[in-house]
Amino acid sequence: IGPTQSNEEAACPCTIFFDYDALANSSSTALDTVNTFYAAISQPNSSWPVRRPATRDGECGCDDPDFRPVWLAPIDMCDYYARQPPEVQALLLPPDPGAQAVYERACLG
C-alpha cells in the first residue's frame, strides 16, 4: 500500500463530480449547499461519519478500512444530525450562518 495523499494537499481525482452549470441552474442555493457540506466534513473536529476521499497509488479511497463509498441522501444526513446529542451537533455544523441556512433548507424546510 502506497502513501495516502489528502485531497486538501493536492488535486485529487476523488472529489465529488457534478455538472456545475446544471447544478447552479437547478437551484440558487445548490452550490452553496455542496460547499457547506464539504466545509462541515472537513473540519478538524468533525463528527460526521463521512470523510473526504484520499488518493493512494492513484486510486480513490479512505484511510479508515471500515469506511465505504456512499450515496448521501439529505434525509439520512438530517436524521443522523437529529439523533445526536447537542454537544455532538455542535461539532457537525460549522458555526456560521451559511451552514445553519443549509441545515434549515435541507432538514427543516
C-alpha positions as CSV (number, residue, x, y, z in Angstrom):
1,I,0.0,0.0,0.0
2,G,1.4,3.3,-1.0
3,P,1.3,6.6,0.7
4,T,-2.0,8.4,1.1
5,Q,-2.5,11.8,-0.4
6,S,-5.1,14.1,1.1
7,N,-7.5,16.0,-1.2
8,E,-6.5,19.1,0.8
9,E,-2.8,18.8,-0.2
10,A,-3.1,18.5,-3.9
11,A,-5.5,17.9,-6.8
12,C,-7.3,14.6,-6.3
13,P,-9.5,12.7,-8.8
14,C,-11.7,11.6,-5.9
15,T,-13.7,14.7,-5.3
16,I,-17.4,14.8,-5.9
17,F,-18.0,15.4,-9.6
18,F,-21.0,17.3,-10.8
19,D,-22.2,19.4,-13.7
20,Y,-21.6,22.9,-12.4
21,D,-23.9,24.7,-14.7
22,A,-26.7,22.2,-14.3
23,L,-26.4,22.3,-10.5
24,A,-26.2,26.1,-10.5
25,N,-29.2,26.4,-12.7
26,S,-31.3,23.9,-10.7
27,S,-31.3,25.9,-7.6
28,S,-29.9,29.3,-6.4
29,T,-28.6,27.5,-3.3
30,A,-27.3,24.2,-4.7
31,L,-23.6,25.2,-5.0
32,D,-23.6,26.8,-1.5
33,T,-25.0,23.5,-0.1
34,V,-22.2,21.5,-1.7
35,N,-19.5,23.9,-0.4
36,T,-21.1,24.0,3.1
37,F,-21.2,20.2,3.3
38,Y,-17.6,19.9,2.2
39,A,-16.6,22.5,4.8
40,A,-18.6,20.6,7.5
41,I,-17.0,17.2,6.9
42,S,-13.5,18.9,6.5
43,Q,-13.4,20.5,10.0
44,P,-10.7,19.1,12.2
45,N,-13.2,18.1,14.9
46,S,-15.9,16.8,12.5
47,S,-18.1,14.2,13.9
48,W,-19.8,13.3,10.6
49,P,-19.4,9.6,9.8
50,V,-18.1,10.5,6.3
51,R,-14.6,11.6,5.1
52,R,-13.4,13.3,2.0
53,P,-11.7,10.7,-0.2
54,A,-7.9,10.5,-0.5
55,T,-5.7,9.1,-3.3
56,R,-3.5,6.1,-2.7
57,D,-1.3,5.0,-5.6
58,G,-3.6,6.9,-7.9
59,E,-6.8,5.2,-6.6
60,C,-9.6,6.8,-4.5
61,G,-10.1,5.5,-1.0
62,C,-10.1,6.3,2.7
63,D,-7.6,5.8,5.4
64,D,-10.2,4.1,7.6
65,P,-10.8,0.5,6.3
66,D,-14.3,0.5,7.8
67,F,-15.4,3.3,5.5
68,R,-17.1,2.5,2.2
69,P,-18.3,4.6,-0.7
70,V,-21.8,6.0,-0.1
71,W,-24.6,7.8,-1.8
72,L,-25.7,10.6,0.6
73,A,-29.3,11.4,0.8
74,P,-30.2,14.6,2.7
75,I,-32.8,12.9,4.7
76,D,-30.3,10.4,6.1
77,M,-27.8,13.2,6.9
78,C,-30.6,15.2,8.6
79,D,-31.6,12.1,10.6
80,Y,-28.0,11.5,11.7
81,Y,-27.8,15.1,12.9
82,A,-31.1,14.9,14.7
83,R,-30.2,11.8,16.6
84,Q,-27.0,13.3,18.1
85,P,-26.8,15.0,21.5
86,P,-26.4,18.8,21.4
87,E,-22.7,18.6,22.1
88,V,-22.1,16.4,19.0
89,Q,-24.5,18.5,16.9
90,A,-22.3,21.5,17.7
91,L,-19.3,19.6,16.1
92,L,-21.3,18.7,13.0
93,L,-22.1,22.1,11.5
94,P,-19.6,24.9,11.1
95,P,-20.5,27.8,13.4
96,D,-21.6,30.2,10.7
97,P,-25.0,31.4,9.3
98,G,-24.4,29.7,6.0
99,A,-24.2,26.3,7.5
100,Q,-27.3,26.9,9.6
101,A,-29.2,28.1,6.5
102,V,-28.2,24.9,4.6
103,Y,-29.4,22.8,7.6
104,E,-32.7,24.7,7.7
105,R,-33.3,24.3,4.0
106,A,-32.4,20.6,3.9
107,C,-33.8,19.4,7.2
108,L,-36.5,21.8,8.4
109,G,-37.8,23.3,5.2
